Amino acid sequence: MCSHACGPGYASPAEAMRGPRETLLYVPCIYRETGIDKPDFLATVDVDPSSSSFCQVVHQLSMPFIGDELHHSGWNACSSCHGDKARRRDRLILPSPVSSRVYIVDTGTDPRAPSLHKVESYGSGRMIYT
């Protein structure tokens, strides 16, 4: 059986449970229908119990547009790639069905302070921001 070092993800949920604990969480924060006229943002939360910033938001990445309603996020490489050493989970995909934009966030360069890699407009097939 391939260990986690072979590629992103795990071969099974049981293997994932035996893997190392997460140290960061990425949480979409949405302002839609709150009366607050600001762009949604991605919060980075430190969940490493040995860290001095444990359970704190350590970074906020604001999206460039207002009214998106960020939705279910996913990685650029799924668990089915667990045996592929060439794959990395270094991009978080954040769709926003209200605006039809898809945000691609770079979590690989600086995991504690992700940056916006690009924005695509759903259905247009064109990149609108880099």
N, CA and C atoms as a LAMMPS dump frame, in Angstrom:
ITEM: TIMESTEP
0
ITEM: NUMBER OF ATOMS
390
ITEM: BOX BOUNDS ff ff ff
-5.0000000000000000e+02 5.0000000000000000e+02
-5.0000000000000000e+02 5.0000000000000000e+02
-5.0000000000000000e+02 5.0000000000000000e+02
ITEM: ATOMS id mol type element x y z
1 1 1 N 0.842 -1.192 0
2 1 2 C 0 0 0
3 1 3 C 0.885 1.252 0
4 2 1 N 0.514 2.228 -0.76
5 2 2 C 1.255 3.469 -0.879
6 2 3 C 1.008 4.343 0.343
7 3 1 N 2.042 4.917 0.887
8 3 2 C 1.866 5.828 2.026
9 3 3 C 1.503 7.209 1.507
10 4 1 N 1.193 8.124 2.409
11 4 2 C 0.818 9.485 2.034
12 4 3 C 1.923 10.176 1.23
13 5 1 N 3.168 9.765 1.427
14 5 2 C 4.29 10.394 0.738
15 5 3 C 4.284 10.142 -0.767
16 6 1 N 3.469 9.2 -1.251
17 6 2 C 3.43 8.88 -2.685
18 6 3 C 2.676 9.915 -3.502
19 7 1 N 1.856 10.693 -2.91
20 7 2 C 1.071 11.677 -3.641
21 7 3 C -0.002 12.238 -2.735
22 8 1 N -0.848 13.123 -3.239
23 8 2 C -1.872 13.737 -2.387
24 8 3 C -2.974 12.744 -2.03
25 9 1 N -3.581 12.961 -0.921
26 9 2 C -4.71 12.137 -0.521
27 9 3 C -4.298 10.797 0.04
28 10 1 N -5.266 9.939 0.199
29 10 2 C -5.071 8.621 0.797
30 10 3 C -5.824 7.581 -0.014
31 11 1 N -5.4 6.336 0.143
32 11 2 C -6.022 5.238 -0.595
33 11 3 C -7.419 4.919 -0.077
34 12 1 N -7.677 5.248 1.191
35 12 2 C -8.98 4.94 1.787
36 12 3 C -9.246 5.899 2.943
37 13 1 N -10.504 6.014 3.368
38 13 2 C -10.8 6.831 4.551
39 13 3 C -10.064 6.326 5.794
40 14 1 N -9.922 5.014 5.927
41 14 2 C -9.208 4.459 7.088
42 14 3 C -7.752 4.908 7.092
43 15 1 N -7.115 4.914 5.919
44 15 2 C -5.725 5.38 5.836
45 15 3 C -5.641 6.864 6.179
46 16 1 N -6.601 7.641 5.741
47 16 2 C -6.615 9.074 6.055
48 16 3 C -6.719 9.311 7.556
49 17 1 N -7.503 8.503 8.234
50 17 2 C -7.658 8.659 9.687
51 17 3 C -6.356 8.345 10.422
52 18 1 N -5.51 7.501 9.84
53 18 2 C -4.219 7.18 10.444
54 18 3 C -3.143 8.207 10.092
55 19 1 N -3.431 9.082 9.149
56 19 2 C -2.463 10.077 8.693
57 19 3 C -2.271 11.19 9.702
58 20 1 N -1.371 12.109 9.403
59 20 2 C -1.125 13.228 10.314
60 20 3 C -2.334 14.155 10.399
61 21 1 N -2.48 14.764 11.535
62 21 2 C -3.593 15.684 11.752
63 21 3 C -3.37 16.968 10.951
64 22 1 N -4.455 17.578 10.537
65 22 2 C -4.373 18.851 9.811
66 22 3 C -3.823 19.93 10.735
67 23 1 N -3.081 20.881 10.155
68 23 2 C -2.57 22.005 10.939
69 23 3 C -3.217 23.324 10.517
70 24 1 N -3.836 23.338 9.343
71 24 2 C -4.526 24.536 8.85
72 24 3 C -5.877 24.144 8.268
73 25 1 N -6.847 25.02 8.437
74 25 2 C -8.158 24.87 7.796
75 25 3 C -8.392 26.105 6.934
76 26 1 N -9.027 25.892 5.792
77 26 2 C -9.414 26.988 4.904
78 26 3 C -10.936 27.069 4.921
79 27 1 N -11.457 28.213 5.361
80 27 2 C -12.896 28.369 5.582
81 27 3 C -13.448 29.501 4.717
82 28 1 N -14.352 29.199 3.772
83 28 2 C -14.994 30.266 3.004
84 28 3 C -15.927 31.068 3.909
85 29 1 N -15.8 32.379 3.872
86 29 2 C -16.623 33.277 4.694
87 29 3 C -17.439 34.155 3.754
88 30 1 N -18.754 34.088 3.907
89 30 2 C -19.679 34.652 2.927
90 30 3 C -20.485 35.801 3.531
91 31 1 N -20.603 36.887 2.78
92 31 2 C -21.38 38.049 3.221
93 31 3 C -22.75 38.139 2.562
94 32 1 N -23.075 37.283 1.634
95 32 2 C -24.327 37.385 0.877
96 32 3 C -25.532 37.495 1.814
97 33 1 N -26.396 38.456 1.502
98 33 2 C -27.643 38.72 2.222
99 33 3 C -27.433 39.055 3.696
100 34 1 N -26.284 39.674 4.022
101 34 2 C -26.025 40.12 5.396
102 34 3 C -26.174 41.631 5.521
103 35 1 N -26.279 42.319 4.384
104 35 2 C -26.302 43.77 4.399
105 35 3 C -24.905 44.374 4.409
106 36 1 N -23.888 43.533 4.427
107 36 2 C -22.497 43.993 4.399
108 36 3 C -22.029 43.957 2.952
109 37 1 N -21.604 45.093 2.447
110 37 2 C -21.213 45.219 1.045
111 37 3 C -19.7 45.047 0.894
112 38 1 N -19.235 43.831 1.145
113 38 2 C -17.815 43.502 1.028
114 38 3 C -17.684 42.185 0.272
115 39 1 N -16.51 41.948 -0.31
116 39 2 C -16.304 40.654 -0.971
117 39 3 C -16.171 39.525 0.049
118 40 1 N -16.59 38.332 -0.35
119 40 2 C -16.366 37.149 0.474
120 40 3 C -14.858 36.967 0.658
121 41 1 N -14.475 36.157 1.645
122 41 2 C -13.05 35.917 1.845
123 41 3 C -12.814 34.482 2.297
124 42 1 N -11.583 34.058 2.155
125 42 2 C -11.151 32.757 2.618
126 42 3 C -10.322 32.975 3.875
127 43 1 N -10.781 32.401 4.994
128 43 2 C -10.046 32.514 6.254
129 43 3 C -9.149 31.296 6.411
130 44 1 N -7.917 31.529 6.834
131 44 2 C -6.997 30.447 7.174
132 44 3 C -6.956 30.353 8.694
133 45 1 N -7.295 29.173 9.208
134 45 2 C -7.368 28.963 10.657
135 45 3 C -6.274 27.984 11.064
136 46 1 N -5.51 28.351 12.071
137 46 2 C -4.456 27.497 12.624
138 46 3 C -5.099 26.488 13.571
139 47 1 N -4.965 25.203 13.268
140 47 2 C -5.531 24.153 14.128
141 47 3 C -4.446 23.215 14.659
142 48 1 N -3.228 23.734 14.732
143 48 2 C -2.116 22.979 15.294
144 48 3 C -2.069 23.233 16.797
145 49 1 N -2.374 22.227 17.637
146 49 2 C -2.422 22.45 19.089
147 49 3 C -1.101 22.926 19.692
148 50 1 N 0.011 22.693 19.008
149 50 2 C 1.304 23.133 19.543
150 50 3 C 1.656 24.563 19.125
151 51 1 N 0.802 25.199 18.327
152 51 2 C 1.06 26.547 17.814
153 51 3 C 0.574 27.623 18.78
154 52 1 N 1.29 28.739 18.807
155 52 2 C 0.867 29.869 19.65
156 52 3 C -0.383 30.552 19.095
157 53 1 N -0.71 30.285 17.826
158 53 2 C -1.918 30.879 17.236
159 53 3 C -3.024 29.838 17.042
160 54 1 N -2.992 28.776 17.829
161 54 2 C -3.986 27.697 17.762
162 54 3 C -5.397 28.258 17.866
163 55 1 N -6.258 27.824 16.967
164 55 2 C -7.674 28.212 16.902
165 55 3 C -7.889 29.681 16.55
166 56 1 N -6.934 30.279 15.894
167 56 2 C -7.065 31.67 15.475
168 56 3 C -7.042 31.765 13.953
169 57 1 N -7.733 32.782 13.438
170 57 2 C -7.637 33.101 12.01
171 57 3 C -6.278 33.776 11.822
172 58 1 N -5.432 33.179 10.997
173 58 2 C -4.088 33.724 10.797
174 58 3 C -3.957 34.483 9.477
175 59 1 N -4.988 34.384 8.62
176 59 2 C -4.947 35.107 7.345
177 59 3 C -6.347 35.205 6.767
178 60 1 N -6.607 36.308 6.059
179 60 2 C -7.856 36.471 5.312
180 60 3 C -7.508 36.87 3.89
181 61 1 N -8.03 36.105 2.938
182 61 2 C -7.838 36.416 1.526
183 61 3 C -9.178 36.881 0.96
184 62 1 N -9.288 38.177 0.71
185 62 2 C -10.517 38.731 0.136
186 62 3 C -10.572 38.459 -1.351
187 63 1 N -11.76 38.146 -1.843
188 63 2 C -11.97 37.961 -3.266
189 63 3 C -12.092 39.346 -3.909
190 64 1 N -11.834 39.467 -5.206
191 64 2 C -11.846 40.794 -5.833
192 64 3 C -13.235 41.345 -6.175
193 65 1 N -14.287 40.535 -6.029
194 65 2 C -15.623 40.98 -6.413
195 65 3 C -16.598 40.828 -5.253
196 66 1 N -17.647 41.619 -5.255
197 66 2 C -18.696 41.566 -4.232
198 66 3 C -19.851 40.71 -4.74
199 67 1 N -20.469 39.934 -3.841
200 67 2 C -21.685 39.204 -4.165
201 67 3 C -21.501 37.832 -4.778
202 68 1 N -20.362 37.207 -4.582
203 68 2 C -20.109 35.9 -5.194
204 68 3 C -20.841 34.749 -4.525
205 69 1 N -20.844 34.688 -3.219
206 69 2 C -21.298 33.555 -2.413
207 69 3 C -20.438 32.325 -2.705
208 70 1 N -19.218 32.365 -2.16
209 70 2 C -18.317 31.211 -2.285
210 70 3 C -19.036 29.973 -1.802
211 71 1 N -18.739 28.853 -2.422
212 71 2 C -19.47 27.629 -2.11
213 71 3 C -18.51 26.499 -1.82
214 72 1 N -18.987 25.259 -1.878
215 72 2 C -18.18 24.084 -1.551
216 72 3 C -16.829 24.13 -2.252
217 73 1 N -15.765 24.001 -1.482
218 73 2 C -14.43 24.043 -2.064
219 73 3 C -13.92 22.635 -2.333
220 74 1 N -12.893 22.549 -3.148
221 74 2 C -12.26 21.276 -3.458
222 74 3 C -10.824 21.512 -3.866
223 75 1 N -10.066 20.43 -3.931
224 75 2 C -8.649 20.521 -4.286
225 75 3 C -8.429 20.265 -5.766
226 76 1 N -7.295 20.72 -6.281
227 76 2 C -6.926 20.478 -7.67
228 76 3 C -6.492 19.034 -7.899
229 77 1 N -6.231 18.266 -6.85
230 77 2 C -5.887 16.846 -6.961
231 77 3 C -6.66 16.103 -5.88
232 78 1 N -7.386 15.075 -6.27
233 78 2 C -8.226 14.358 -5.309
234 78 3 C -7.51 13.13 -4.762
235 79 1 N -8.158 12.429 -3.848
236 79 2 C -7.562 11.255 -3.218
237 79 3 C -7.257 10.137 -4.204
238 80 1 N -7.933 10.118 -5.327
239 80 2 C -7.65 9.08 -6.313
240 80 3 C -6.244 9.238 -6.907
241 81 1 N -5.6 10.37 -6.671
242 81 2 C -4.232 10.613 -7.142
243 81 3 C -3.193 10.215 -6.1
244 82 1 N -3.598 9.503 -5.05
245 82 2 C -2.695 9.237 -3.93
246 82 3 C -1.425 8.498 -4.324
247 83 1 N -1.429 7.774 -5.409
248 83 2 C -0.246 7.028 -5.831
249 83 3 C 0.616 7.76 -6.849
250 84 1 N 0.279 8.983 -7.189
251 84 2 C 0.981 9.736 -8.233
252 84 3 C 1.891 10.788 -7.592
253 85 1 N 3.2 10.523 -7.588
254 85 2 C 4.168 11.43 -6.957
255 85 3 C 4.23 12.798 -7.634
256 86 1 N 3.771 12.889 -8.877
257 86 2 C 3.815 14.157 -9.605
258 86 3 C 2.693 15.111 -9.197
259 87 1 N 1.691 14.619 -8.501
260 87 2 C 0.539 15.442 -8.11
261 87 3 C 0.756 16.092 -6.748
262 88 1 N 0.206 17.302 -6.592
263 88 2 C 0.24 18.007 -5.313
264 88 3 C -1.096 18.694 -5.094
265 89 1 N -1.485 18.791 -3.865
266 89 2 C -2.652 19.598 -3.512
267 89 3 C -2.137 20.983 -3.164
268 90 1 N -2.065 21.831 -4.158
269 90 2 C -1.543 23.168 -3.932
270 90 3 C -2.459 24.266 -4.466
271 91 1 N -3.641 23.875 -4.918
272 91 2 C -4.64 24.84 -5.387
273 91 3 C -5.996 24.465 -4.805
274 92 1 N -6.649 25.42 -4.202
275 92 2 C -7.996 25.233 -3.679
276 92 3 C -8.961 25.853 -4.682
277 93 1 N -9.972 25.108 -5.057
278 93 2 C -10.959 25.557 -6.043
279 93 3 C -12.193 26.035 -5.281
280 94 1 N -12.561 27.308 -5.501
281 94 2 C -13.709 27.906 -4.812
282 94 3 C -14.732 28.393 -5.837
283 95 1 N -15.76 27.607 -6.112
284 95 2 C -16.8 28.065 -7.035
285 95 3 C -17.759 29.032 -6.34
286 96 1 N -18.321 29.915 -7.128
287 96 2 C -19.352 30.816 -6.61
288 96 3 C -20.513 30.808 -7.608
289 97 1 N -21.515 29.973 -7.333
290 97 2 C -22.607 29.791 -8.299
291 97 3 C -23.439 31.039 -8.556
292 98 1 N -23.483 31.963 -7.621
293 98 2 C -24.28 33.177 -7.816
294 98 3 C -23.678 34.044 -8.914
295 99 1 N -22.35 34.169 -8.926
296 99 2 C -21.692 35.028 -9.918
297 99 3 C -21.15 34.254 -11.111
298 100 1 N -21.156 32.929 -11.047
299 100 2 C -20.593 32.067 -12.091
300 100 3 C -19.084 32.242 -12.235
301 101 1 N -18.417 32.649 -11.139
302 101 2 C -16.961 32.715 -11.146
303 101 3 C -16.407 31.529 -10.369
304 102 1 N -15.194 31.125 -10.74
305 102 2 C -14.482 30.085 -10.025
306 102 3 C -13.124 30.661 -9.64
307 103 1 N -12.856 30.678 -8.344
308 103 2 C -11.59 31.182 -7.835
309 103 3 C -10.624 30.025 -7.639
310 104 1 N -9.395 30.216 -8.085
311 104 2 C -8.327 29.242 -7.893
312 104 3 C -7.334 29.894 -6.929
313 105 1 N -7.189 29.287 -5.742
314 105 2 C -6.355 29.865 -4.686
315 105 3 C -5.079 29.039 -4.545
316 106 1 N -3.947 29.724 -4.545
317 106 2 C -2.644 29.082 -4.365
318 106 3 C -2.404 28.877 -2.869
319 107 1 N -2.457 27.617 -2.438
320 107 2 C -2.174 27.28 -1.038
321 107 3 C -0.798 26.65 -0.895
322 108 1 N -0.101 26.435 -1.992
323 108 2 C 1.189 25.759 -1.958
324 108 3 C 2.367 26.674 -1.678
325 109 1 N 2.332 27.891 -2.202
326 109 2 C 3.454 28.813 -2.03
327 109 3 C 3.614 29.219 -0.572
328 110 1 N 2.535 29.616 0.067
329 110 2 C 2.555 29.975 1.491
330 110 3 C 1.244 29.484 2.107
331 111 1 N 1.206 28.265 2.633
332 111 2 C -0.038 27.698 3.147
333 111 3 C -0.728 28.535 4.227
334 112 1 N 0.027 29.287 5.025
335 112 2 C -0.569 30.122 6.071
336 112 3 C -1.141 31.432 5.519
337 113 1 N -0.747 31.809 4.314
338 113 2 C -1.237 33.044 3.693
339 113 3 C -1.486 32.786 2.207
340 114 1 N -2.534 32.038 1.883
341 114 2 C -2.82 31.729 0.474
342 114 3 C -3.045 32.998 -0.343
343 115 1 N -2.825 32.872 -1.644
344 115 2 C -3.023 34.007 -2.552
345 115 3 C -3.914 33.581 -3.712
346 116 1 N -4.49 34.56 -4.351
347 116 2 C -5.363 34.294 -5.484
348 116 3 C -4.506 33.982 -6.709
349 117 1 N -4.668 32.795 -7.253
350 117 2 C -3.913 32.378 -8.436
351 117 3 C -4.601 32.895 -9.706
352 118 1 N -5.902 32.64 -9.814
353 118 2 C -6.664 33.172 -10.943
354 118 3 C -8.156 33.051 -10.672
355 119 1 N -8.92 33.747 -11.484
356 119 2 C -10.376 33.706 -11.439
357 119 3 C -10.86 33.389 -12.838
358 120 1 N -11.769 32.433 -12.933
359 120 2 C -12.354 32.108 -14.228
360 120 3 C -13.845 32.364 -14.174
361 121 1 N -14.365 32.828 -15.286
362 121 2 C -15.792 33.05 -15.405
363 121 3 C -16.408 31.786 -15.965
364 122 1 N -17.27 31.157 -15.21
365 122 2 C -17.87 29.88 -15.603
366 122 3 C -18.602 30.016 -16.929
367 123 1 N -18.337 29.099 -17.802
368 123 2 C -19.026 29.073 -19.079
369 123 3 C -18.353 29.886 -20.173
370 124 1 N -17.524 30.841 -19.79
371 124 2 C -16.884 31.66 -20.815
372 124 3 C -15.61 31.031 -21.328
373 125 1 N -14.993 30.166 -20.498
374 125 2 C -13.732 29.541 -20.887
375 125 3 C -12.575 30.506 -20.915
376 126 1 N -12.724 31.665 -20.273
377 126 2 C -11.641 32.63 -20.289
378 126 3 C -11.262 33.035 -18.874
379 127 1 N -10.002 33.293 -18.68
380 127 2 C -9.502 33.754 -17.397
381 127 3 C -9.785 35.264 -17.306
382 128 1 N -10.285 35.703 -16.142
383 128 2 C -10.584 37.132 -16.015
384 128 3 C -9.702 37.843 -15.021
385 129 1 N -8.812 37.121 -14.315
386 129 2 C -7.931 37.755 -13.332
387 129 3 C -6.759 36.85 -13.063
388 130 1 N -5.544 37.419 -13.005
389 130 2 C -4.376 36.652 -12.57
390 130 3 C -3.54 37.485 -11.644
